[in-house]
Amino acid sequence: MLDTNVSQSVIDHGIALGADFAELFVERKRINHIQTLSREVQSVQSGIDFGIGIRLVYGDKVLYGYTNKTDEEELKRITSEIAARDRRDAESGPTTFDYREAPDMHPATITLSQDSAVEAKVAFLLKAEQTAHMASDQISQTTGMCMQHEQAIELFNSEGLHTTDTRNYTRAYISAIASDGDEQATGSWNDGGLTGWELRDDIDPEAAGTEASRQALVNLSAKPCPPGRMPVVIGPGFGGVIFHEACGHLLETTSVAKKASVFHDQMGKLIANPVVNAVDDGTMAKKWGSINIDDEGMETQRTQLIKDGVLTSFLVDRIGAQQTGYARTGSGRRQDYTYAPASRMRNTFIEPGNDEIDDMIGSIDKGLYAAHMGGGSVKPGTGEFNFAVVEGYYVEDGKVQYPVKAATLISTGPAVLKEISMVGKDFALGCGMCGSVSGGIPTTVGQPTLKVDDILVGGNA
Amino acid sequence: MTTSENAARVMELVRAAGATGDLIVEEGQSLSLKARDGDLEEYKVSSRQVYGLRVIEDGHVGTAYSEASDPDALTAIVEDALTNASFASEEVHETILPNTGELETDDGLLHPADDTHIEAKIELALSVERELASRDKITSVPYNGVQDNSKERHIFSSSGLSARSRSRVCVCYAFAVAEDGDRNALEGTGNASRLFGDLNGARIVDKAHQACLDILDGKPVASRHYDVIFDEESQPRVFDVFASMFSGKSAKDGVNPMRDKVGEVIADPRLTILDSPLLADGLGYALFDAEGTATRATPLIVDGRLETLIHNSATASHFSVHTTGHARRSPKSTLGVSLHQMEIAGGDEPDDGSLRAGEYLELTNLEGLHSGGNAISGDFSFGAAGYLCKDGERVQPVRGITVAGNFYQMLKKIAAIGDVQKWNWEKESLMPSIRFSDVAISG
């Protein structure tokens, strides 16, 4: 995408200004978004994002600039501007690039550059909406969305790296609103992957519509949630957001290096109940959070974060490795060319255990079964997190009693990891978008059903 | 080629295809600085532009955008937008308004001349981090920064509209970690202004430090219902979660529970909410909307009665009313609506008197607003921190609690409205403190 001679000239210019490291991140992203509403096509959008990010590193300091322009003069101007205050005599000479093609572990077939497949996507969404409406007269509204991105990147750096990669992302989403005249409630379904529109082979519009309407109808009948500290059983798949928020963000060297993570000095120590094993894995075939190479050009890997409750690895990008001394884990990620990379998660999950969900529910005197979770957030410096329950049930005497609404779970990462006492066998993943210092990126969360012995439940009963 | 020449070429292609359309062009420059351990950790500059086209052909709407502006790219967005329109369902209400002529905002107001040298900006970033890190019990300032963002936005339409607005926002913020034994806290604040020289680093340091110390000893309170006052930072965030209750677009789409309640009393009769785009002190100031329609103050709720929803020309046509000048469209989005800057009228209760009589919780920190609130049902449950107060005095810092309820019901359970309007630090909304009664707190 960017002429190699221009790239070399700009990288050499950065090094001549005394930078320890110089990098160009070139991105061209094609997007296509389809939205449906009330079983009609509401909008079809397309676009091209294109730009170049320039990163210079002086010691631990990161200088970053970006532009939409590709001419050598503009790229050198930005390089000079960001280096103006730090320029010094160069310690190394010109760069020679060694081009290496990234291995394509997640090949896509129906890509945007070949076929945006609008009609097929519309047919999927309308079928799913129709199915949701047919579930009940109480389903008052439905919406659908299908997005597909094709992100081509090219990386050059002063260590001689020159590589390219193409990421194809496709995701579909269905929502339903149930109404009884007085109150309204929502339900949703979504799935996606690092794949083209062949995603259609793995998703069923009728199942999608059925799930969205089922959840909306359950929530319409839900009662206010009893609040207080109680045991909670968290369902599989997107329930893994608890680990993502409670622990994953605290293991990113972006926080660790600043000592802004409560786990920064806990390597090799028991930080979770010994039943907990956790992984961040970028290699899983065609999963939403997978990658071939990270946004610094390093091949992705599977990283064991916690083994038998003991902290075994952080998530380490290039600058994080430099600052902490830990080896890079291929975790340097960014939303697009407008952000410098930072250590981020990929597919992050708690591994399956040996417990049965019936035993977990059966062990509860008074508590909550959080069947489906929504999003959440965390303060890395203190580990305080919160996340929303989008489908929950009150449990009493070991039995599910009734659905509840507007429940939130809050705790701290260190506390909740030690309160996980039972881990099930029913492992699943769920996809989402994770926002942090390097923007919003696709990540997968996951877990089997698990039981947290004591956590604060917010509710309105 | 200039932006105007590129726009003229795009409009020519749109007309040649027998369509109408409008083009939004945004060009921006930004500077972002972050400090760590007394030195700059990040220095980021940018220069960016994007062209976003909306076309309407035979009642079908399509959009496309490009960050490239070469002739091929501009031709491609016209072709792509027309192709996208061919897939869309017919939308009889969406048209390109017959707004014509040239509109321009006042650079002296929205983009005032400011020759602050880069070294002064760097020094502000460094000094805030350095000063805050040196304060008692502060162990790090992991989140801090100084930003200077300029944006120029053009709207061109096939009707002949040419509108240009230019704006600038400077920001400084800092969030610090305080530790004392095994207790810790992460708190912070910021400043925003159109003039860099108005940013007050010393005030940020003092406020962030005090907030850390104040909350450090926080602990949960007993689970029950309390009177609650959200502070001037968290109250706008709560209202923002449910701002789509005013959206004509959400109403048209059937996802706004207020759709059929215009003219009805939906809140305490002492509550009056406006959208006030012409309050020049706010950074949400807007002279015209994304369709080039002049803005004005819009009463939304008056004495508890819902007066209107906010509309662009399409949602207004759908409901057979007039646009309220709330069209929103970025180059990368379809036509929608949004508030410019929310204003809540001051009430009768002295802010430092009867508003704060007796026991109540002052909530200064809310977490999980994007996931814990449902604008369709009104239900919410957020993580929270703040202070248990009595007669205006903070008697105990509170952490590890949740606040839950239904926002639409909460609007009817207002105990008192203060008499002093305050901007939040981002200067996006102007509100008095409101005391809500009987709010569920779990601790």
Contacts between the chains, C-beta under 8 A, distances in Angstrom:
chain1	res1	chain2	res2	distance
A	34	B	87	7.7
A	37	B	253	5.6
A	37	B	254	7.9
A	38	B	253	7.8
A	38	B	254	6.7
A	40	B	89	4.1
A	41	B	87	5.9
A	41	B	88	5.1
A	41	B	89	4.7
A	42	B	88	7.3
A	42	B	89	7.2
A	42	B	253	7.9
A	43	B	61	7.0
A	43	B	62	8.0
A	43	B	63	6.9
A	43	B	84	7.7
A	43	B	88	6.1
A	43	B	334	4.8
A	44	B	62	6.2
A	44	B	63	8.0
A	44	B	84	3.9
A	44	B	85	7.7
A	44	B	87	4.6
A	44	B	88	5.7
A	45	B	62	8.0
A	45	B	63	5.0
A	45	B	64	7.0
A	45	B	65	7.9
A	45	B	84	6.4
A	45	B	332	7.7
A	45	B	333	7.8
A	45	B	334	6.5
A	46	B	63	7.9
A	46	B	64	4.9
A	46	B	65	8.0
A	46	B	80	4.8
A	46	B	81	7.9
A	46	B	83	7.9
A	46	B	84	5.9
A	47	B	52	7.8
A	47	B	64	5.9
A	47	B	65	3.9
A	47	B	66	6.4
A	47	B	77	7.8
A	47	B	80	7.9
A	47	B	332	6.0
A	48	B	65	7.4
A	48	B	66	4.7
A	48	B	67	6.4
A	48	B	68	6.5
A	48	B	73	7.0
A	48	B	76	7.6
A	49	B	67	5.4
A	50	B	66	7.7
A	50	B	67	4.8
A	50	B	68	5.3
A	51	B	48	7.0
A	51	B	67	6.2
A	60	B	36	7.6
A	60	B	39	8.0
A	60	B	41	7.1
A	61	B	39	6.4
A	61	B	40	5.6
A	61	B	41	6.0
A	61	B	42	7.6
A	61	B	43	7.5
A	62	B	41	6.6
A	62	B	42	5.2
A	62	B	43	7.8
A	63	B	42	7.4
A	63	B	43	4.5
A	63	B	44	7.4
A	64	B	42	6.5
A	64	B	43	7.1
A	64	B	44	4.2
A	64	B	45	7.8
A	65	B	44	6.4
A	65	B	45	4.5
A	65	B	46	6.3
A	66	B	46	4.9
A	66	B	47	7.7
A	66	B	48	7.1
A	67	B	46	7.0
A	67	B	47	4.8
A	67	B	48	7.0
A	68	B	47	7.5
A	68	B	48	5.8
A	68	B	49	5.8
A	68	B	50	8.0
A	68	B	67	4.9
A	68	B	68	6.7
A	68	B	69	7.9
A	69	B	47	7.5
A	74	B	47	7.9
A	78	B	45	6.4
A	78	B	47	7.3
A	81	B	45	5.7
A	82	B	43	5.5
A	82	B	44	7.5
A	82	B	45	5.8
A	84	B	118	7.8
A	85	B	40	7.6
A	85	B	43	7.3
A	85	B	118	7.8
A	85	B	119	8.0
A	85	B	122	6.9
A	118	B	87	5.1
A	119	B	87	7.4
A	122	B	87	6.7
A	140	B	254	6.7
A	141	B	253	7.4
A	141	B	254	4.3
A	141	B	255	5.9
A	143	B	253	7.5
A	143	B	255	7.6
A	177	B	254	7.5
A	177	B	255	6.4
A	177	B	376	6.1
A	183	B	377	6.6
A	184	B	257	5.9
A	184	B	376	5.1
A	184	B	377	5.3
A	185	B	376	7.7
A	185	B	377	5.6
A	186	B	374	6.3
A	186	B	376	5.5
A	186	B	377	6.9
A	219	B	377	7.8
A	225	B	381	7.7
A	225	B	404	7.6
A	227	B	223	5.3
A	227	B	402	6.9
A	227	B	404	6.9
A	227	B	440	6.6
A	227	B	442	3.3
A	228	B	223	5.3
A	228	B	442	5.9
A	255	B	142	7.1
A	258	B	36	6.7
A	258	B	140	5.9
A	258	B	142	4.5
A	259	B	139	7.0
A	259	B	140	5.6
A	259	B	142	8.0
A	260	B	140	5.9
A	260	B	142	3.5
A	260	B	143	7.8
A	260	B	177	6.2
A	262	B	184	7.6
A	338	B	46	6.6
A	338	B	48	7.4
A	340	B	42	7.1
A	340	B	44	7.1
A	374	B	371	4.6
A	374	B	372	7.8
A	375	B	368	7.8
A	375	B	370	6.3
A	375	B	371	3.5
A	376	B	368	5.9
A	376	B	371	5.6
A	377	B	367	5.7
A	377	B	368	5.5
A	377	B	370	7.4
A	377	B	371	7.3
A	379	B	186	4.8
A	379	B	367	7.4
A	380	B	142	7.4
A	380	B	186	7.9
A	381	B	140	7.6
A	381	B	142	5.9
A	381	B	175	7.8
A	381	B	177	4.1
A	381	B	184	6.9
A	381	B	186	3.8
A	382	B	177	7.3
A	382	B	184	5.1
A	382	B	185	6.4
A	382	B	186	5.0
A	384	B	186	7.8
A	384	B	367	7.1
A	384	B	383	7.2
A	384	B	399	7.8
A	384	B	400	7.7
A	385	B	367	7.8
A	385	B	383	7.8
A	386	B	367	4.6
A	386	B	368	3.8
A	386	B	371	7.9
A	386	B	372	6.7
A	386	B	382	7.1
A	386	B	383	3.5
A	386	B	402	7.6
A	387	B	368	6.5
A	387	B	371	6.2
A	388	B	368	6.3
A	388	B	371	4.2
A	388	B	372	4.7
A	388	B	381	6.8
A	405	B	377	7.4
A	405	B	379	5.6
A	406	B	374	7.5
A	406	B	377	8.0
A	406	B	379	3.8
A	406	B	380	6.3
A	406	B	381	4.6
A	406	B	404	5.5
A	406	B	405	7.7
A	406	B	406	7.6
A	407	B	381	6.1
A	408	B	368	6.2
A	408	B	372	5.1
A	408	B	381	3.8
A	408	B	382	6.7
A	408	B	383	6.6
A	408	B	402	5.3
A	408	B	404	7.0
A	410	B	367	7.5
A	410	B	368	7.8
A	410	B	383	4.3
A	410	B	400	6.9
A	410	B	402	5.8
A	456	B	220	7.6
A	456	B	400	6.5
A	456	B	401	7.7
A	456	B	402	6.7
A	456	B	442	6.3
A	456	B	443	7.5
A	457	B	402	7.7
A	457	B	442	6.7
A	458	B	381	4.4
A	458	B	382	7.4
A	458	B	383	7.3
A	458	B	401	7.8
A	458	B	402	2.4
A	458	B	403	7.3
A	458	B	404	5.0
A	458	B	442	4.8
A	459	B	381	6.6
A	459	B	402	7.7
A	459	B	404	5.6
A	459	B	440	7.0
A	459	B	442	6.3
A	460	B	379	7.4
A	460	B	381	7.0
A	460	B	404	4.2
A	460	B	405	5.4
A	460	B	406	7.2
A	460	B	440	4.6
A	461	B	440	7.6
